[in-house]
Amino acid sequence: MTTFIVGGTKKTLRMDDRNGIDHSADFIGNTAHGMTIDSEGNYIASADDFAWWERVISEYMAMDEQIAEYTDKYGYDAVDSWLETTHAYDSDLEDMPSRVSAALADLKDAT
């Protein structure tokens, strides 16, 4: 769980995978360049910034679930190869879920 301080209030975000493992700290920590962190490890964020992270994490969790569903159906190698071939991962952080979703829809149409 990752904690933010928004307007003096603590708010938390989780980014759970299918196994219930929370990846929010790694995800945010690897991408939150320039965010201020207090002495307790909380990110200091505006309401807009927190809402952005909340939306992006939700979209990534949905993307990960969609990838898992396609992997279950078509196999890991086919899905991984398709996403690499279509360059679905080559985008800005907030655009990746929609690009991956579109690429997966194309995979479905191609099979």
Buried (B, 14 or more C-beta within 10 A) or exposed (E): EBBBBBEEEEBEBBBBEEEEEBBBBEBBBEEBEEBEEEEEEBBEBEEEBBEEBEEBBEBBBEBBEBBBEBBEEBEEEBBEEBBEEBEBEEEEEEEBBEBBBEBBEEBEEEE
